[in-house]
Amino acid sequence: MNNLVDRNIAEAMRDEMAMRERILSLLNESPRTVPEVADALECSANNAMFWMMAMWRYGSIEEVGKRDGEGYYRYQPVL
């Protein structure tokens, strides 16, 4: 059982690092909304929201300007 838990934690950390880098790469090109990031990553908006809100909470990204017509902010990396 311990090996299963350790492996899942390691996989989660690896996923987090990979997704963080992919999202930051996209946002370095230009500020984007959650749906735009989801489209670029070919993942669900829910998954993109999960990763981006964690990044926002810990100060890696910030919202830019006002909400768009659908109510989404654009996000950019914190410099």
Residue, then its C-alpha position, 0 to 999 in steps of 0.5 A: m500500500n505504501n508503494l502505491v501512495d508514494r507512486n501516486i504522489a510522485e505522479a501528481m508532482r510530475d503532472e503538476m510540474a509539466m502542466r505548470e510549465r505548459i501553461l506558463s509557456l502559453l501565457n508567456e506568448s500572450p495573456r489567455t482565458v481559461p477556455e483558451v488555455a484549455d483549447a491550446l492544451e487540448c484538455s477540459a476547461n475544468n482541468a485548465m481551471f484546476w491548474m490555473m487557479a492553483m497557480w493563481r492562488y500561489g502567485s504564479i499567474e495574475e489576471v489582466g484587465k477586465r472580464d471578457g464578454e463570457g465573464y473570463y479574465r485573461y491571465q499572465p505570468v507574474l513577473 
